[in-house]
């Protein structure tokens, strides 16, 4: 008889299959190919996404802290989080994946990856991941199996 502890079953989501549809229209006086103009715009849009990430993805309730030390710690962790987000954006640009994925896409792909202890005294292992997620992480140079 299996006991139910009220735990939710976590299944990886395939966000790559979600279809993004729409059109962009640009008017420019630059003598550049359309793709290059779009990628320049996308870089500027990445800055807006970073601010959006700060506003919506990080717990803002801590900003109402009762002590200065607590607030400084909260601000420091937000700063570190933003540095990692910018690092992800730079890695996407460096590997030429920006035309396929945004930083938000990569975060959605990786949010179901966990470090688990199998209980067999072999230490921690990485949970199962989808092939597409593994491919993106390999291209970005992320090694999930490194020693923890």
N, C-alpha and C positions, 0 to 999 in steps of 0.2 A: 504494500500500500504506500503510495507516494504522498508525502505531505505537501500541502499548498501553503507557502509562506507569503502569498500575495505579491510575488515578484512578477514583474512584467517581462515577457519574452522579447528580447531585442533582436530585430532582424535588420541587416544592412539594407539601406535604401539605394536604389539605382537612380541617382539624379541626372545621370548622363542621358538617359532616355527621354527626359522631359524636353519637349520641343519649345524652343524660343522662336517666336515669330514676330516680325515687324519690319519696318523700313526706316532708314535714316536718310535724311536729306541734308546735304551740306552745301553751303555757298562759300567759296574760298577764292582768294586772289593769289594763292600759292601755286607755283608751277610744279606740283608734285602729283604722283599717281593717287588715285582715289583711296586705295588701301592704306597708303602712308598717311594721308590726311585723317582717315578713320582711326588709325592706331595712335596718332598724336592726340586726337580727341579723347580716345580711350584712356590714355595716360592721365590726362587732366581729370577725367571722370573717376579714376582710381583714387585720387585725392579726396573727392567727395565721398566715395565709398568708405574711406578710412574714417572720416568724420561720422558717417552713418553707423559704421561698426562701433565706434566709441559710444555713440548715443544710444544705440539699440541693443547691442549684444553684450555689453558689460553692465553688471548690476550698478545702477545709479543710486540706489537707496543708501549706500555707504557714504555718499557725499554729505549726508546729514549727520555725520559723526559727532559724537559728544566731546571728543578730545582732539587736540591738534595732532598728536601722534597717530591716532587712528586714521585721520584724514590724510596725513602724509603717506602712510602705508597704502591707503586706497589709491592715491594719486600715483604712487610709484608703481604699483601693480598695473594700473591702466597704461602707464608709460611703457612698461615692459611688454604688455600685450600689443600695443601699437607698433613697437619695434619689430615684434615677430610678424605682425601683419604686413608691414612694409618689406620685411625680409621675404615673405611669401610672394608679394607682388614682384620684387626684383628677381626672384628665382623663376617666376613665370615668364618674365620678360627675357631673362638670360637663356632660357630653354626654348624660346619662341612658342610658348603654349598660350600666349594671350589671345590669339585668334580663336582658340577652342574653349578655354576655361578662364573664369574670373577667380579671384581669390575666394569669393563666397562659394563658388562651385567646389573648390578644393576643400574648403572647410566642411561643406555638406557631405562630400565624399568620405571624409575621414572622421566624422563625428561618431561613427559606430565602431571605431577601432579601439580595443581595450587591451590593457596589459593584465593578463590573468595568471593566477597561481593554480596550476593543475593539481597540486597536492601530492605530487610524486617525488618530492625533494629534488627536482630538476630545475627549480627556480621558476621565474616568471616567463610566460610566453605571450606572443601577440595573438589576439583573436583572429579568426578567419576574415580575410578581406576578399573583395571581388577582384577579378583579373584586371578590369579596367582601372580600378583604384590603384592596384599594385603597379600597373604600367605607368600611370601618372606619377606616382611616388618615385618609381625608378628613374623616370626622366628628370624629375626634380632633384635626384640625388639623395633621397631620404632612405636611410637604412633602418628599418623597423626592428631588425633582428640583432642589432648591436648589443653588447653587454650593458645591462642596466645597472 
